[in-house]
Amino acid sequence: TMTGADQRTPLADLVRLADAGAEIALLYTFDSDKRHRYPSLGWLTEAVLELGHRAAVHVCGVRARAQLFFGDLDGLIAPCHRVQVNGRVNAVELIGLCARHPSQVVVTQHTPENGWLIPADAPNHALLVDGSGGRGISPAEWVRPSTSKRVGFAGGLNAGNLAVELPKIAAVASGGWWIDVESGLRDESDWFSLEKANAAVDEFDSWKKTLVTE
């Protein structure tokens, strides 16, 4: 998953990135406070329609989560493969959201405050191990929670360290796991970098090829 494309990113380039095998995750928050990684709702809607099932929406912030749980974002997330809820979520909210969108994967961040979500009765629920929280910090050790649900991994990943970190993640991962790259795709001005995103996809593909040859 390549996360955080902004309003300056040409949609045609995002489609090409998706064609190369990446899921394109777009960040939504109620009030962007002019932060580049949060595009307008209008742009997000257009991008999701263009990308379809290859898109995901990550919902950030208390007010945005309230919009999501009350159904105000149903139109935005309907075409997506995944919707990720960043921050604290209770089991009732999660189960209700999963039931309302049974054809989509609903992802929550696996953190101490969300620990009670692991046994939640929601078959389309998945977890993202992300101790970094978008700050670009890799963990000292990758740990997968004990669950039969799908688990993804994030935290400080970028094209420069995937060759080192992917084998470590693969050693603890199981099932249909994925990685999420966000901070490692931004330039010094906090804009989304297509160059870095394409480099990360290339590194991931190179690692996959080593699995076939080994």
N, C-alpha and C positions, 0 to 999 in steps of 0.2 A: 504494500500500500504506500503510495506517494501522497503525502498529506500537506495541505496548506497552499494550494494554488490560489493566486490572488487575482483581482480584477484586471490587472495589467497583462495577465497570461492569455495569449490567443487560444481560443477554444480548439482551433484546428491542431495546434501543437499538443494540447491535452488529449485529443482523440488519437493522435499518433503515438503518444506515450501509452495510452490504454491498449492500442493495437500491438504494442511491443510486449504486452503481458501484465502491465501494472493496473492495479485498482487505483482510481483517482479519488482521494478523500478531500472533501471541501469543508471548511470550518464555518459554522454559523454561531453567532452570538447576537443577543438583542441589541446591544450597544457596542459598536466596534471601537469607539473612542479613537477613530482614525488610525487604528493599527492595521498595517497592510495585509496581514494574514486573514482578515475577516472581510470578505467581499460583501456587496450589497445583496439583499434578498432577491432583487430582480436579476442580477447577474448569476447568482447561485441557481435560481430556477431555470434560467436558460442553459447553464452548463449541465445541470442534471438531466434535462431533457435531451441534450445533445449526446451525453455519455451513456444514459440509460443504465442498464444493469452493471456496467463497469464503474459506476460511481458509488461513493458512500458519502454520507453527511455526518460530521461530528458536531454534536450540539454542546455548546460551552456556556457556562454561566447559569445562575439561579433563574433568571427571568426566561432565558431560552429554554431551560429544562421544563419550566412551567408551561410554556407554549407547546412543547412537545407532548407532555402528558395530557394536556387538555385537548389535543387534536388539532391545534392551530397550524402545525407544520406537516399535517398529513399529505397535503398536496405536494409539498417540496420533496418529501422523502419517498413518495410512492414509487417512482421509477428505479430507486436505488437497490443495490444488492444488500448493503449493510447500513445500519444507522448506529452510531456510537454515542453514548451518553457520557460525557465527561463530568466528573465530580461525584458527589454523594447521591446515591439512589436508594430508596427503600424497596423492600420486596414487593409490596402491593403495587407500587408504581411500575416496577419491572414486569411483573406478571401481566398487568393490564396492558402495557405497551406491546409485549410479545404476543398477547392474544389478539390485539387489534391489527397486528402486522405479521400474520403467521408465515407469509412467504419470504420474509426478510430475516436476516440475522441481526439481532439486537446485541450490541457489545457494551459491556460496562468495564470500567477500569478496575483491575484487581488491586485494591489497596486495603489497609487495615480497617478503614471506615466502611468499606463495602464487602467485608469478609462474609457476612451473613447471606450474600447473594449466591454463593456457590451451590447450596442445595435447593435454590428456588425452582419450583416446578414450572419450567418454561423451556420446552425442547429446542426453541430457536435462540436461546441465550448463549452467548460466548463471552469469554473474558480476555482482556488485554492486560498483560503484565507490564506495567509502566510506572516504575518508581521515579522516573525523571519528570513526568508531568509536562513534557514539552520543553524542558530546560536544556536538553542536549547532553545529559549525563548518563554514561553507561554504568551499569551495576558492576560491582566487584565479582558477582557470580549470578548467572541466570538460574532462576528457580521456577519450576512449573508447579502451580497448585494442584493438589490431588483432586481430580474431577474427570468425569467422562465427557464433559463439555469441551468444545473447541477452545484453544488458547492461542493467542497471538503474543508477540513480544515487541516492545519498543523501549527506547532509551539510548540516546547518543549515537544512533546508527547513521552512517554516511558511507559514501562510495570509498572513502579512504580506509575504513575499518571493517567492511563487510567480510572480506576474506578471512579476517581473524575471528570476528564475532559469530558468523554464521555456523561454523562447526561447533562452537560452544552451545549455541542455541539448539542446534539439531540434536546434540547429545542428550538434552533434557526434554525436547519436544516430542509430541506424539500426535497421531491423528492428523486432521486437516489444519495444521498450524500455519501462521503467516507472520510476517514482520511488518512494522509500521515505521516509516522514516519521515520525520517532520523537520526538526531544527537543522538537520544536516543538509536540507535542501534550500536553505535561505542564504542570501548573500549578506554582505556587511551592512546593507541598508534595510535588512529584514524583508526583502522582496523574494518571492519564490524564484528559484533558478532552474530553468529547464535544462541547462547544461549539467547541473549537479544531479537532477532527477534522472536524466538519460544515462549518466555515468553510473548511478546506483543500480539501475536496471541492468546495465551491461555487466557490472560486478556480480549481481545476483545470478545472471545467466551463466557467467563463467564458472561460478561455484557449482551450479547445477550440473554442468558438463563434467566436472571432476567426479561427481557421484556416478555418472554413467561409465566413466573410464576406469574407476577404481575396482 
